Amino acid sequence: MMRKTNYSPIIFLFFFLFSLLFSIQGQTLSKKIDRKDLKQYVSKLASPALEGRRTGSEGKRLAAEYIAEQFRRLGLETRLEEFSLTESYRGETYLETASGKRFKDYEEIMFQGTNYYNEEVEKEVVFGGYGRPEELESIDLKGRIVLIFSVDHKTGVEAYSLLRKTEAEGLIVVPVDRPARFDAERDRMKEYTLRHRFFMPNDPNAFVQPIALDTMRFLNSYVLRVAVVKELMGMPENKLEQYIKTNKITDVPVVPVKIKFERAQKEVTTANVVGLLPGKSEETIVVSAHYDHLGKKEAHYYPGADDNASGVAGMLELAEAFAGRKDLPYTLLFLAFAAEEEGLVGSKWHVNHPDFKAENVFCNLNMDMISRVDAEHETAENYIYCLGSDRFPQLHDVLLKADSLYDDCFIDYSLNQTGGMFSLYSMTDSYNFVQKGVPALFFTSGLHPDYHKTTDTADKINYRLLESRVRQIGLVLELLQQIQEN
């Protein structure tokens, strides 16, 4: 790969002088990045004992203790940044028929609304045919839940648009066009919808639930399995369809139901883990990686070996490589973030804390998923993506020099699209630093088929590549240190 170099005269002179020193110091740094250490860190963090490091779990607490223990072993000034979060999750949720048959959430029904009933309430269900305007206008909707048959995927959305202008209580969609659709959507959405979520206290968006099949916000919506229509309405779907064909849906009896859709919440405490290596200046380079992951589901857990035990391992190896140095121009802050999977919460808390001084932070280097190979690099595995340098030319010059000094890992800038609100860069912990005016670089090896699956295991990590990538990032960090000195 050809690399175009375009350094300013001052930067060029600096790099020329620095290369004399770097040939010795850089070799020493590289020797301290050891794949055996990296494997040990990844194996520990991805082990069953840590149960996927879910925010609020015992496994996450053990992971924090382990990282803090490594920082202390290396002689770093170590502390925990503890903070509270609100854990929100769906509690007891059901719809019960007049005969006492209870349909449970994500078994026979899927509740997809936002207006919760924390106590059981009684409502009425009225039949709305196919949800066409003329059908809905013919029935009394006030305070009632309307059950309609779905003849295509858009039916529920169109009915919702009509019902939200009325005083209807809710909408039940029955996919009669393709009965298997219920099972397919349930299996696809269950884990995502029912997962526990964590928010900063007093977050106005804390309890907005995800939007799924045929549902919209501000009107309670349900999807019902076709096979249980008879138990709810007192007659099977084919008989109800006869009422539609004869334009007599108003003759279908209104049925009473009891419903409960509970929103449960509790306060949990979590913590970022901090290791400080003082330099000659209070100006700081923050080296970061998040250590939380998705936890466990029933008998299975999500190891999160690449996401993000690999980034934490890289951070710990860099801490060891620089530990004991008395000549550091910049202070180094090694920071393991909590609750990244919950919406970059740990890094958001850090940069919004009163003690955080953006003017004292030179830059942030963040690592997340740095040990696998994505589909774009199957024939050129010795790479690492870097995002964010297009915003910060002074950092890009450093990256170019680091790239030229190390042949075992080249830097790929092809994901360097930081302008869009929904770019990959904006979905990383780095972005919270940028929001405070701090330059930040994000290093990753990209996505792969095991992303956010129980198959993201330690045995699939390429430790040779992980070692070379951490060495490359270490060279960037070394070069950044020397900018201050020169």
C-alpha positions in Angstrom: 0.0 0.0 0.0 1.3 3.4 -1.0 1.1 6.1 1.6 1.1 9.8 0.8 3.1 11.9 3.3 2.4 15.6 3.7 4.0 16.9 6.8 4.4 20.6 7.7 8.1 21.7 7.9 8.1 21.8 11.7 6.5 18.4 12.0 8.9 17.0 9.4 11.9 18.4 11.3 10.6 17.0 14.5 10.1 13.6 13.1 13.6 13.6 11.6 15.2 14.3 14.9 12.8 12.0 16.8 13.6 9.0 14.6 17.1 8.9 16.0 15.8 8.5 19.5 12.8 6.4 18.5 14.8 3.6 16.9 16.0 2.7 20.4 13.1 3.7 22.5 10.5 2.3 20.1 12.2 -1.1 20.1 12.1 -1.2 23.8 8.4 -0.3 23.8 7.6 -3.1 21.2 9.4 -5.7 23.4 7.1 -4.8 26.3 3.9 -5.6 24.2 3.6 -9.3 24.8 1.0 -11.6 23.2 1.1 -13.9 26.2 0.0 -11.1 28.5 -2.7 -10.1 26.0 -4.0 -13.7 26.0 -4.0 -13.8 29.7 -6.0 -10.6 30.0 -8.5 -11.6 27.3 -9.0 -15.1 28.8 -9.7 -13.7 32.2 -12.2 -11.0 31.1 -14.0 -13.4 28.8 -14.1 -16.3 31.3 -17.4 -17.8 32.5 -16.6 -16.5 36.0 -17.2 -13.0 34.9 -20.5 -13.9 33.2 -20.3 -11.4 30.3 -19.6 -8.4 32.5 -23.1 -7.0 32.3 -23.6 -3.6 34.0 -24.9 -4.0 37.5 -23.8 -7.7 37.7 -21.4 -9.4 40.0 -19.3 -10.4 36.9 -18.9 -6.7 36.0 -17.8 -5.9 39.6 -15.2 -8.7 39.4 -14.0 -7.4 36.1 -13.5 -3.9 37.6 -11.6 -5.4 40.5 -9.4 -7.3 38.2 -8.5 -4.3 36.1 -7.8 -2.2 39.2 -5.6 -5.0 40.5 -3.5 -4.8 37.3 -3.2 -1.1 37.6 -2.0 -1.4 41.1 0.5 -4.1 40.2 2.0 -1.8 37.6 2.4 1.0 40.2 -0.3 3.3 38.8 -2.3 5.6 41.0 -5.6 3.6 41.0 -9.1 4.6 41.8 -12.7 3.8 40.9 -15.1 6.4 39.5 -18.3 5.2 41.0 -21.7 6.4 39.8 -25.3 5.4 40.1 -27.6 4.4 37.2 -31.3 3.6 37.0 -31.9 0.1 35.8 -35.2 -0.1 33.9 -36.8 -3.3 32.7 -40.2 -4.8 32.0 -41.8 -6.5 35.0 -44.9 -8.6 35.1 -46.7 -8.2 31.7 -49.8 -10.0 30.6 -53.3 -9.8 29.0 -55.9 -12.0 30.7 -59.2 -13.0 29.1 -62.7 -13.1 30.7 -62.3 -16.9 31.2 -59.0 -16.3 33.2 -56.6 -17.4 30.4 -53.5 -15.3 30.7 -51.4 -14.5 27.6 -47.8 -13.7 28.6 -45.5 -11.2 27.1 -43.4 -12.5 24.3 -45.1 -15.9 24.4 -48.7 -15.4 23.0 -48.5 -11.6 22.8 -45.9 -8.9 22.3 -46.5 -5.7 24.1 -44.9 -2.8 22.3 -46.4 0.3 23.9 -45.1 3.1 26.1 -48.0 3.7 28.5 -47.4 1.2 31.3 -50.0 -0.2 33.7 -48.1 -1.0 36.8 -51.3 -2.3 38.4 -53.8 -4.6 36.8 -56.6 -2.7 35.0 -59.7 -3.8 33.2 -60.3 -2.7 29.6 -62.6 -3.7 26.7 -61.5 -5.2 23.3 -63.6 -4.3 20.2 -63.1 -5.9 16.8 -62.0 -3.5 14.1 -61.9 -5.7 11.0 -58.9 -5.0 8.8 -58.4 -1.5 10.4 -59.7 0.3 7.4 -61.0 3.9 7.9 -64.6 3.0 7.3 -64.4 0.1 9.7 -62.8 2.1 12.5 -65.3 4.9 12.0 -68.2 2.5 12.5 -67.3 1.4 16.1 -67.1 3.1 19.5 -63.3 3.4 20.1 -63.3 5.5 23.3 -61.2 3.9 26.0 -61.1 0.6 24.2 -58.5 -1.6 22.7 -59.1 -2.3 19.0 -58.2 -5.7 17.6 -57.6 -5.8 13.8 -56.4 -8.4 11.3 -53.2 -7.7 9.5 -53.2 -8.4 5.8 -49.7 -7.1 5.2 -46.9 -5.6 7.2 -48.2 -2.0 6.9 -51.7 -2.7 8.3 -50.8 -1.9 11.9 -49.0 1.3 11.0 -51.9 2.6 9.0 -54.4 1.7 11.7 -52.2 3.4 14.3 -52.2 6.6 12.2 -56.0 6.6 12.3 -56.3 5.6 15.9 -53.9 8.1 17.4 -56.4 10.8 16.4 -59.2 9.1 18.5 -59.6 8.3 22.1 -58.8 4.6 21.6 -56.8 2.9 24.4 -54.7 0.7 22.3 -54.3 -1.6 19.2 -53.9 -5.3 18.9 -52.6 -6.5 15.5 -53.2 -10.2 14.5 -51.0 -11.2 11.5 -53.5 -13.5 9.7 -51.7 -13.0 6.4 -48.7 -15.0 7.6 -49.2 -16.7 11.0 -45.5 -17.6 11.2 -44.7 -13.8 11.2 -45.5 -13.6 14.9 -42.9 -16.2 15.8 -40.3 -14.7 13.5 -40.8 -11.2 14.9 -40.9 -12.5 18.5 -37.7 -14.4 18.1 -36.0 -11.5 16.4 -37.1 -8.8 18.9 -37.5 -10.6 22.3 -33.9 -10.3 23.5 -33.6 -6.7 22.5 -37.0 -5.6 23.8 -36.8 -7.4 27.2 -33.2 -6.6 28.0 -32.6 -4.5 31.1 -31.5 -0.9 30.2 -29.5 1.5 32.3 -29.8 5.3 32.3 -28.4 8.3 34.1 -30.9 9.4 36.8 -33.4 12.0 35.6 -32.7 11.1 31.9 -35.8 12.3 30.1 -35.4 9.5 27.5 -34.9 6.8 30.1 -38.1 4.9 29.6 -38.8 5.3 25.9 -39.2 1.7 24.7 -37.9 0.4 21.4 -40.3 0.5 18.4 -40.8 -2.9 16.8 -43.3 -4.6 14.5 -46.4 -2.6 13.7 -46.1 -0.3 16.7 -45.7 3.4 17.3 -45.1 5.5 20.4 -47.9 7.1 22.4 -50.5 4.4 21.8 -50.2 1.0 23.4 -49.8 -1.7 20.8 -49.8 -5.4 20.9 -49.2 -8.2 18.5 -51.2 -11.4 19.1 -50.6 -14.9 17.9 -53.4 -16.0 15.5 -53.9 -19.3 17.3 -55.2 -17.6 20.5 -57.7 -15.3 18.8 -60.6 -17.7 19.7 -59.6 -17.7 23.4 -59.6 -13.9 23.5 -62.6 -13.0 21.3 -64.8 -16.1 21.9 -64.7 -17.1 18.2 -62.1 -18.2 15.7 -60.5 -15.9 13.1 -62.4 -17.5 10.2 -65.8 -16.6 11.8 -64.6 -13.1 12.5 -63.6 -12.8 8.9 -67.2 -13.6 7.9 -68.3 -10.6 9.9 -65.8 -8.5 7.9 -67.1 -9.9 4.5 -70.7 -9.1 5.5 -69.9 -5.6 6.8 -71.2 -6.6 10.3 -68.2 -6.1 12.5 -70.3 -4.0 14.9 -72.2 -7.3 15.7 -69.0 -8.8 17.2 -69.4 -8.7 21.0 -67.1 -6.5 23.0 -64.9 -8.6 25.3 -63.5 -7.6 28.7 -59.8 -8.1 29.5 -57.4 -7.5 32.3 -54.0 -6.1 31.5 -50.8 -5.4 33.3 -47.6 -4.0 31.7 -45.3 -3.2 34.5 -42.2 -1.0 34.3 -39.8 -2.0 37.0 -36.8 0.0 38.0 -34.0 0.1 40.6 -30.8 1.9 41.3 -27.5 0.2 40.7 -23.9 1.4 41.2 -21.1 0.8 38.7 -17.7 2.3 38.1 -15.1 3.4 35.6 -11.6 2.1 36.6 -8.7 4.7 36.5 -5.0 4.2 36.4 -2.9 7.3 36.5 0.8 7.6 35.4 2.0 11.1 36.2 4.2 13.0 33.7 6.1 16.2 33.8 2.9 18.1 32.8 -0.7 18.1 34.1 -1.7 17.9 30.4 -3.0 14.4 29.9 -3.4 11.8 27.2 -6.3 9.5 28.0 -6.0 5.9 26.8 -9.3 4.1 27.1 -11.4 1.0 26.4 -14.7 -0.1 27.8 -14.8 -3.3 29.8 -18.5 -4.1 30.1 -20.5 -6.4 27.8 -23.9 -8.0 27.4 -24.0 -10.4 30.4 -25.8 -13.7 30.3 -29.0 -15.2 29.0 -30.4 -18.2 30.8 -27.6 -20.9 30.6 -25.5 -18.9 28.2 -23.3 -15.9 28.6 -21.7 -13.4 26.2 -17.9 -13.7 26.6 -17.2 -10.4 24.8 -13.6 -11.5 24.0 -13.2 -9.1 21.1 -15.9 -6.7 22.4 -14.1 -5.5 24.4 -11.7 -7.7 26.4 -9.3 -7.2 23.5 -9.4 -3.4 23.9 -8.9 -3.6 27.7 -6.0 -6.0 27.2 -4.4 -3.6 24.8 -4.9 -0.7 27.3 -3.3 -2.8 30.1 -0.3 -3.8 28.0 0.3 -0.1 27.1 0.0 0.8 30.8 2.7 -1.8 31.5 4.9 -0.6 28.6 4.9 2.9 30.0 4.8 2.2 33.7 7.9 3.2 35.6 8.9 5.9 33.1 10.0 9.1 34.8 10.5 11.1 31.6 6.9 11.3 30.4 6.1 14.8 29.0 2.4 14.1 29.3 0.5 12.5 32.1 -1.1 9.2 31.0 -4.6 8.3 32.2 -5.6 4.7 31.5 -9.4 4.5 31.8 -11.6 1.4 31.6 -15.2 2.6 30.9 -18.3 1.0 32.4 -21.8 0.9 30.7 -20.6 1.5 27.2 -23.1 -1.0 25.9 -25.8 1.0 27.6 -25.2 4.1 25.4 -21.6 5.2 26.2 -22.8 6.0 29.7 -19.4 5.6 31.5 -17.5 8.0 29.2 -20.4 10.4 29.3 -20.3 10.4 33.1 -16.5 10.9 33.1 -16.5 14.0 30.8 -19.4 15.6 32.5 -18.0 15.2 36.0 -17.0 18.6 37.6 -13.4 17.4 38.0 -13.0 16.8 34.3 -11.0 19.7 32.7 -11.1 19.4 28.9 -8.4 22.1 28.6 -6.0 19.7 30.4 -6.6 16.8 28.1 -4.4 16.7 25.0 -6.2 13.8 23.3 -8.0 10.5 23.8 -6.9 7.2 22.2 -9.8 4.7 22.5 -9.7 1.0 21.6 -12.8 -1.2 21.0 -12.7 -4.6 19.2 -9.1 -4.8 18.0 -8.4 -8.5 17.7 -10.3 -10.0 14.8 -10.5 -9.5 11.0 -13.4 -8.1 9.1 -14.6 -9.0 5.7 -12.7 -6.2 4.0 -9.3 -7.5 5.1 -9.4 -11.2 4.7 -6.3 -11.0 2.4 -4.6 -8.2 4.3 -5.0 -9.0 8.0 -2.2 -6.8 9.4 -4.3 -3.6 9.7 -6.0 -1.4 12.3 -8.7 1.1 11.5 -8.3 4.6 12.9 -11.3 6.9 13.0 -11.2 10.6 13.9 -8.0 11.8 12.4 -9.8 13.7 9.6 -11.0 16.1 12.3 -7.6 16.6 13.8 -4.8 17.1 11.2 -2.1 17.3 13.9 -3.0 13.8 15.1 -3.2 12.5 11.5 0.4 13.6 10.9 1.4 11.5 14.0 -0.4 8.5 12.6 1.3 8.8 9.3 4.7 8.8 11.0 3.8 5.9 13.2 2.6 4.0 10.2 5.9 4.6 8.4 7.9 3.3 11.3 6.2 0.0 11.8 5.7 -2.5 9.0 3.7 -5.2 10.8 0.5 -3.3 11.0 -0.8 -0.6 8.6 -3.4 2.0 9.6 -6.6 2.0 7.5 -8.5 5.3 7.3 -11.3 4.2 5.1 -13.9 4.4 8.0 -12.8 8.0 8.7 -16.3 9.5 8.3 -16.7 11.6 11.4 -19.1 14.2 10.1 -22.4 12.3 10.3 -24.5 12.1 13.4 -24.9 8.3 13.0 -21.3 7.5 11.9 -19.4 4.7 13.6 -17.2 7.3 15.2 -20.1 9.0 16.9 -21.1 5.6 18.5 -17.8 5.3 20.4 -16.6 6.5 23.8 -14.2 8.8 21.9 -17.1 10.9 20.8 -18.0 12.1 24.3 -14.5 13.6 24.5 -15.0 15.3 21.1 -18.2 16.8 22.4 -16.1 18.5 25.0 -13.6 19.8 22.5 -10.9 17.1 23.1 -9.3 15.5 20.0 -9.9 11.8 20.0 -8.8 8.8 17.9 -10.7 5.5 17.8 -8.9 2.2 17.0 -10.8 -0.9 15.9 -10.4 -3.9 13.6 -14.1 -3.8 12.7 -17.2 -6.0 12.8 -17.3 -9.8 12.3 -20.0 -12.5 12.4 -19.5 -13.1 16.2 -20.3 -9.5 17.1 -22.7 -9.4 20.1 -23.1 -13.1 20.1 -22.3 -15.9 22.5 -19.6 -17.1 20.0 -17.3 -14.0 20.6 -14.9 -16.3 22.5 -11.3 -16.0 23.5 -10.2 -18.9 21.3 -11.1 -16.9 18.2 -8.8 -14.1 19.0 -5.8 -13.7 16.7 -3.2 -12.8 19.3 -0.4 -12.2 16.8 -2.5 -9.5 15.2 -3.6 -8.2 18.5 0.0 -7.8 19.5 1.0 -6.0 16.4 -2.0 -3.7 16.6 -1.2 -2.8 20.2 2.4 -2.1 19.2 1.2 0.2 16.5 -1.0 2.1 18.9 1.9 2.2 21.3 4.0 3.9 18.7 1.3 6.5 18.2 1.3 7.1 21.9 5.1 7.4 22.1 5.1 9.9 19.2 2.4 12.0 20.9 4.5 12.1 24.1 7.5 13.4 22.1 5.5 16.3 20.6 5.2 17.9 24.0 8.9 17.4 24.7 9.9 19.0 21.4 
